[in-house]
Amino acid sequence: MDKTVFKNFEEYWSYAKLLTTNQRNIILSSLTLKQRSNLEHSYHKGGWEDLVVRNEIDKLIDSVEKDAGINLIYNHCRIMDGNSIPIKKDTWIYICTLFGGYKEKHTKHIFCHIKTECLDKDNILLVKSK
């Protein structure tokens, strides 16, 4: 008999949301095929993708602030208010690469209406796009 571990994705997520992606994958791989299928069905039926992706993005935003000292949300707000933000070109490329795999609808609160202008070979300016 197949004992149900999680009755739906909501129950799974309440347990797993604070775990790393690797830890979540370990849990999922330990489930039977039928249990994983039921979770996937509940995930899609319940519209959980946006919440899960937003959670991942929030963790990335926190890691950028911790590792590089850059508050992406605060900087976005400053840029939208008309301020310019100087940043190392390599740092900006790294940030863009971190979030490159996500859909625009999930990252617009970071990148929307921002363009870059070259300051010199190593630095760029983040400005509000017209």
ABEGO torsion letter per residue (X at the ends): XBBBABABAAAAAAAAAABBAAAAAAAAAABBAAAAAAAAAAAAAAGAAAAAAAAAAAAAAAAAAAAAGBBAAAAAAAAAAGBBBBBBAAAAAAAAAAAAABBAAAAAAAABGBBBBBABAABBBBBBBX
